[in-house]
Amino acid sequence: MVDTPETPPAKRGRKPAADKPAKAKAAKTVITPEPVEAAPMKPAATRATADEGSNGAESKWSAQIAPIKAQAEKAAKTAKEKINSVDWKAHVDPLKDQAGKTAKSAAIVAKDKTGTAMQSLAKLISDTAGTVDAKLGPQYGDYARQAAEQVAGAGTALEGKDVDQLMDEARDFVRKSPAVAIGAAAVVGYVLMRLAKGSDDKA
């Protein structure tokens, strides 16, 4: 068949539903069973047996744990009583006193060595004052002698004072000028580090 302009082209596809014959569906019949009377269940009895089983297990565990728990509580109580019965201050005070005595004896030894070193330095400066006179002039020799006198005076003052007096003076100095004290501590620390490093290199 040839399509002509008068006749529209045939469409292919589904046919409209009207062309199909309608099928009748079979009606379902619902059968309802007749109620049968059964013996009622006893839910309380079922729960009771389950509860009895779990209570039995719990009571066994409780019976086993109770002595261990009692021992642990007794041990904790005994340990607490021992800790509370110790006089910690009586144990710490002797250690504190011993540390204080050790530090004071070390400070006394350091003070004596420093005083001796300052006196030796003053003698060395005084002895070289003559050489400074000859090489640089009498004016510079006088500076060396004055420096030697000041170092000797500081050494004598250091030897004449008690360690407690020196500590009090140091505390007062730090209170009055903390910046200078921090700077001096840094310089002294650096010098001590260099001295210790030098002695390690020699060894």
Rosetta constraint file for C-alpha pairs under 8 A:
AtomPair CA 3 CA 7 HARMONIC 6.56 0.50
AtomPair CA 3 CA 8 HARMONIC 7.19 0.50
AtomPair CA 3 CA 9 HARMONIC 6.15 0.50
AtomPair CA 4 CA 8 HARMONIC 7.34 0.50
AtomPair CA 15 CA 19 HARMONIC 6.81 0.50
AtomPair CA 16 CA 20 HARMONIC 7.59 0.50
AtomPair CA 42 CA 46 HARMONIC 6.70 0.50
AtomPair CA 43 CA 47 HARMONIC 6.24 0.50
AtomPair CA 44 CA 48 HARMONIC 6.00 0.50
AtomPair CA 45 CA 49 HARMONIC 6.35 0.50
AtomPair CA 46 CA 50 HARMONIC 6.46 0.50
AtomPair CA 47 CA 51 HARMONIC 5.98 0.50
AtomPair CA 48 CA 52 HARMONIC 5.96 0.50
AtomPair CA 49 CA 53 HARMONIC 6.25 0.50
AtomPair CA 50 CA 54 HARMONIC 6.35 0.50
AtomPair CA 51 CA 55 HARMONIC 5.86 0.50
AtomPair CA 52 CA 56 HARMONIC 5.93 0.50
AtomPair CA 53 CA 57 HARMONIC 6.46 0.50
AtomPair CA 54 CA 58 HARMONIC 6.12 0.50
AtomPair CA 55 CA 59 HARMONIC 5.95 0.50
AtomPair CA 56 CA 60 HARMONIC 6.26 0.50
AtomPair CA 57 CA 61 HARMONIC 6.28 0.50
AtomPair CA 58 CA 62 HARMONIC 5.98 0.50
AtomPair CA 59 CA 63 HARMONIC 5.98 0.50
AtomPair CA 60 CA 64 HARMONIC 6.30 0.50
AtomPair CA 61 CA 65 HARMONIC 5.99 0.50
AtomPair CA 62 CA 66 HARMONIC 5.79 0.50
AtomPair CA 63 CA 67 HARMONIC 7.61 0.50
AtomPair CA 64 CA 68 HARMONIC 7.52 0.50
AtomPair CA 65 CA 69 HARMONIC 6.03 0.50
AtomPair CA 66 CA 70 HARMONIC 6.13 0.50
AtomPair CA 67 CA 71 HARMONIC 6.19 0.50
AtomPair CA 68 CA 72 HARMONIC 6.19 0.50
AtomPair CA 69 CA 73 HARMONIC 6.18 0.50
AtomPair CA 70 CA 74 HARMONIC 6.13 0.50
AtomPair CA 71 CA 75 HARMONIC 6.11 0.50
AtomPair CA 72 CA 76 HARMONIC 6.13 0.50
AtomPair CA 73 CA 77 HARMONIC 6.12 0.50
AtomPair CA 74 CA 78 HARMONIC 6.16 0.50
AtomPair CA 75 CA 79 HARMONIC 6.13 0.50
AtomPair CA 76 CA 80 HARMONIC 6.11 0.50
AtomPair CA 77 CA 81 HARMONIC 6.19 0.50
AtomPair CA 78 CA 82 HARMONIC 6.23 0.50
AtomPair CA 79 CA 83 HARMONIC 6.19 0.50
AtomPair CA 80 CA 84 HARMONIC 6.11 0.50
AtomPair CA 81 CA 85 HARMONIC 5.95 0.50
AtomPair CA 82 CA 86 HARMONIC 6.48 0.50
AtomPair CA 87 CA 91 HARMONIC 6.85 0.50
AtomPair CA 88 CA 92 HARMONIC 6.14 0.50
AtomPair CA 89 CA 93 HARMONIC 5.84 0.50
AtomPair CA 90 CA 94 HARMONIC 7.14 0.50
AtomPair CA 91 CA 95 HARMONIC 7.13 0.50
AtomPair CA 92 CA 96 HARMONIC 6.12 0.50
AtomPair CA 93 CA 97 HARMONIC 6.12 0.50
AtomPair CA 94 CA 98 HARMONIC 6.04 0.50
AtomPair CA 95 CA 99 HARMONIC 6.08 0.50
AtomPair CA 96 CA 100 HARMONIC 6.18 0.50
AtomPair CA 97 CA 101 HARMONIC 6.20 0.50
AtomPair CA 98 CA 102 HARMONIC 6.14 0.50
AtomPair CA 99 CA 103 HARMONIC 6.11 0.50
AtomPair CA 100 CA 104 HARMONIC 6.10 0.50
AtomPair CA 101 CA 105 HARMONIC 6.11 0.50
AtomPair CA 102 CA 106 HARMONIC 6.20 0.50
AtomPair CA 103 CA 107 HARMONIC 6.13 0.50
AtomPair CA 104 CA 108 HARMONIC 6.18 0.50
AtomPair CA 104 CA 163 HARMONIC 7.40 0.50
AtomPair CA 105 CA 109 HARMONIC 6.29 0.50
AtomPair CA 106 CA 110 HARMONIC 6.13 0.50
AtomPair CA 107 CA 111 HARMONIC 5.96 0.50
AtomPair CA 107 CA 163 HARMONIC 6.81 0.50
AtomPair CA 108 CA 112 HARMONIC 6.16 0.50
AtomPair CA 108 CA 163 HARMONIC 6.32 0.50
AtomPair CA 109 CA 113 HARMONIC 6.20 0.50
AtomPair CA 110 CA 114 HARMONIC 6.00 0.50
AtomPair CA 111 CA 115 HARMONIC 6.05 0.50
AtomPair CA 111 CA 158 HARMONIC 7.17 0.50
AtomPair CA 111 CA 159 HARMONIC 7.09 0.50
AtomPair CA 111 CA 163 HARMONIC 7.60 0.50
AtomPair CA 112 CA 116 HARMONIC 6.16 0.50
AtomPair CA 112 CA 159 HARMONIC 6.51 0.50
AtomPair CA 113 CA 117 HARMONIC 6.04 0.50
AtomPair CA 114 CA 118 HARMONIC 6.07 0.50
AtomPair CA 114 CA 155 HARMONIC 7.58 0.50
AtomPair CA 115 CA 119 HARMONIC 6.28 0.50
AtomPair CA 115 CA 155 HARMONIC 4.67 0.50
AtomPair CA 115 CA 156 HARMONIC 6.90 0.50
AtomPair CA 115 CA 158 HARMONIC 6.00 0.50
AtomPair CA 115 CA 159 HARMONIC 5.61 0.50
AtomPair CA 116 CA 120 HARMONIC 6.22 0.50
AtomPair CA 116 CA 155 HARMONIC 7.20 0.50
AtomPair CA 117 CA 121 HARMONIC 6.09 0.50
AtomPair CA 118 CA 122 HARMONIC 6.12 0.50
AtomPair CA 118 CA 151 HARMONIC 6.19 0.50
AtomPair CA 118 CA 152 HARMONIC 6.40 0.50
AtomPair CA 118 CA 154 HARMONIC 7.59 0.50
AtomPair CA 118 CA 155 HARMONIC 5.17 0.50
AtomPair CA 119 CA 123 HARMONIC 6.24 0.50
AtomPair CA 119 CA 151 HARMONIC 7.17 0.50
AtomPair CA 119 CA 152 HARMONIC 5.31 0.50
AtomPair CA 119 CA 155 HARMONIC 5.81 0.50
AtomPair CA 119 CA 156 HARMONIC 7.71 0.50
AtomPair CA 120 CA 124 HARMONIC 6.16 0.50
AtomPair CA 121 CA 125 HARMONIC 6.17 0.50
AtomPair CA 121 CA 148 HARMONIC 7.58 0.50
AtomPair CA 121 CA 151 HARMONIC 7.40 0.50
AtomPair CA 121 CA 152 HARMONIC 7.98 0.50
AtomPair CA 122 CA 126 HARMONIC 6.09 0.50
AtomPair CA 122 CA 147 HARMONIC 7.66 0.50
AtomPair CA 122 CA 148 HARMONIC 4.37 0.50
AtomPair CA 122 CA 149 HARMONIC 6.75 0.50
AtomPair CA 122 CA 151 HARMONIC 5.48 0.50
AtomPair CA 122 CA 152 HARMONIC 5.23 0.50
AtomPair CA 123 CA 127 HARMONIC 6.04 0.50
AtomPair CA 123 CA 148 HARMONIC 6.90 0.50
AtomPair CA 123 CA 152 HARMONIC 7.91 0.50
AtomPair CA 124 CA 128 HARMONIC 6.27 0.50
AtomPair CA 125 CA 129 HARMONIC 6.23 0.50
AtomPair CA 125 CA 144 HARMONIC 6.25 0.50
AtomPair CA 125 CA 145 HARMONIC 7.01 0.50
AtomPair CA 125 CA 147 HARMONIC 7.50 0.50
AtomPair CA 125 CA 148 HARMONIC 5.42 0.50
AtomPair CA 126 CA 130 HARMONIC 7.79 0.50
AtomPair CA 126 CA 144 HARMONIC 6.72 0.50
AtomPair CA 126 CA 145 HARMONIC 5.49 0.50
AtomPair CA 126 CA 148 HARMONIC 5.56 0.50
AtomPair CA 127 CA 131 HARMONIC 7.91 0.50
AtomPair CA 128 CA 132 HARMONIC 6.27 0.50
AtomPair CA 128 CA 144 HARMONIC 7.83 0.50
AtomPair CA 129 CA 133 HARMONIC 6.17 0.50
AtomPair CA 129 CA 141 HARMONIC 4.79 0.50
AtomPair CA 129 CA 142 HARMONIC 7.29 0.50
AtomPair CA 129 CA 144 HARMONIC 5.47 0.50
AtomPair CA 129 CA 145 HARMONIC 6.07 0.50
AtomPair CA 130 CA 134 HARMONIC 6.41 0.50
AtomPair CA 130 CA 141 HARMONIC 6.51 0.50
AtomPair CA 131 CA 135 HARMONIC 6.19 0.50
AtomPair CA 131 CA 141 HARMONIC 7.77 0.50
AtomPair CA 132 CA 136 HARMONIC 5.46 0.50
AtomPair CA 132 CA 137 HARMONIC 6.65 0.50
AtomPair CA 132 CA 138 HARMONIC 7.49 0.50
AtomPair CA 132 CA 140 HARMONIC 6.43 0.50
AtomPair CA 132 CA 141 HARMONIC 5.07 0.50
AtomPair CA 132 CA 144 HARMONIC 7.75 0.50
AtomPair CA 133 CA 137 HARMONIC 4.53 0.50
AtomPair CA 133 CA 138 HARMONIC 4.46 0.50
AtomPair CA 133 CA 139 HARMONIC 7.34 0.50
AtomPair CA 133 CA 140 HARMONIC 6.49 0.50
AtomPair CA 133 CA 141 HARMONIC 4.60 0.50
AtomPair CA 133 CA 142 HARMONIC 7.91 0.50
AtomPair CA 134 CA 138 HARMONIC 7.37 0.50
AtomPair CA 136 CA 140 HARMONIC 6.33 0.50
AtomPair CA 136 CA 141 HARMONIC 7.64 0.50
AtomPair CA 137 CA 141 HARMONIC 6.58 0.50
AtomPair CA 138 CA 142 HARMONIC 6.17 0.50
AtomPair CA 139 CA 143 HARMONIC 6.58 0.50
AtomPair CA 140 CA 144 HARMONIC 6.35 0.50
AtomPair CA 141 CA 145 HARMONIC 6.29 0.50
AtomPair CA 142 CA 146 HARMONIC 6.14 0.50
AtomPair CA 143 CA 147 HARMONIC 6.15 0.50
AtomPair CA 144 CA 148 HARMONIC 6.14 0.50
AtomPair CA 145 CA 149 HARMONIC 6.21 0.50
AtomPair CA 146 CA 150 HARMONIC 6.25 0.50
AtomPair CA 147 CA 151 HARMONIC 6.17 0.50
AtomPair CA 148 CA 152 HARMONIC 6.03 0.50
AtomPair CA 149 CA 153 HARMONIC 5.98 0.50
AtomPair CA 150 CA 154 HARMONIC 6.14 0.50
AtomPair CA 151 CA 155 HARMONIC 6.15 0.50
AtomPair CA 152 CA 156 HARMONIC 6.11 0.50
AtomPair CA 153 CA 157 HARMONIC 6.09 0.50
AtomPair CA 154 CA 158 HARMONIC 6.02 0.50
AtomPair CA 155 CA 159 HARMONIC 6.16 0.50
AtomPair CA 156 CA 160 HARMONIC 6.06 0.50
AtomPair CA 157 CA 161 HARMONIC 6.35 0.50
AtomPair CA 161 CA 165 HARMONIC 6.31 0.50
AtomPair CA 161 CA 166 HARMONIC 6.72 0.50
AtomPair CA 162 CA 166 HARMONIC 6.39 0.50
AtomPair CA 163 CA 167 HARMONIC 6.17 0.50
AtomPair CA 164 CA 168 HARMONIC 6.23 0.50
AtomPair CA 165 CA 169 HARMONIC 6.19 0.50
AtomPair CA 166 CA 170 HARMONIC 6.09 0.50
AtomPair CA 167 CA 171 HARMONIC 6.17 0.50
AtomPair CA 168 CA 172 HARMONIC 6.21 0.50
AtomPair CA 169 CA 173 HARMONIC 6.09 0.50
AtomPair CA 170 CA 174 HARMONIC 6.20 0.50
AtomPair CA 171 CA 175 HARMONIC 6.22 0.50
AtomPair CA 172 CA 176 HARMONIC 6.19 0.50
AtomPair CA 173 CA 177 HARMONIC 6.08 0.50
AtomPair CA 173 CA 178 HARMONIC 7.54 0.50
AtomPair CA 173 CA 181 HARMONIC 7.31 0.50
AtomPair CA 174 CA 178 HARMONIC 4.73 0.50
AtomPair CA 174 CA 180 HARMONIC 7.83 0.50
AtomPair CA 174 CA 181 HARMONIC 5.51 0.50
AtomPair CA 177 CA 181 HARMONIC 6.44 0.50
AtomPair CA 178 CA 182 HARMONIC 6.11 0.50
AtomPair CA 179 CA 183 HARMONIC 6.22 0.50
AtomPair CA 180 CA 184 HARMONIC 6.01 0.50
AtomPair CA 181 CA 185 HARMONIC 6.04 0.50
AtomPair CA 182 CA 186 HARMONIC 6.19 0.50
AtomPair CA 183 CA 187 HARMONIC 6.27 0.50
AtomPair CA 184 CA 188 HARMONIC 6.05 0.50
AtomPair CA 185 CA 189 HARMONIC 5.93 0.50
AtomPair CA 186 CA 190 HARMONIC 6.13 0.50
AtomPair CA 187 CA 191 HARMONIC 6.19 0.50
AtomPair CA 188 CA 192 HARMONIC 6.08 0.50
AtomPair CA 189 CA 193 HARMONIC 6.04 0.50
AtomPair CA 190 CA 194 HARMONIC 6.19 0.50
AtomPair CA 191 CA 195 HARMONIC 6.15 0.50
AtomPair CA 192 CA 196 HARMONIC 6.06 0.50
AtomPair CA 193 CA 197 HARMONIC 6.02 0.50
AtomPair CA 194 CA 198 HARMONIC 6.02 0.50
AtomPair CA 195 CA 199 HARMONIC 6.23 0.50
AtomPair CA 196 CA 200 HARMONIC 6.21 0.50
AtomPair CA 197 CA 201 HARMONIC 6.27 0.50
AtomPair CA 198 CA 202 HARMONIC 6.44 0.50
AtomPair CA 199 CA 203 HARMONIC 6.36 0.50
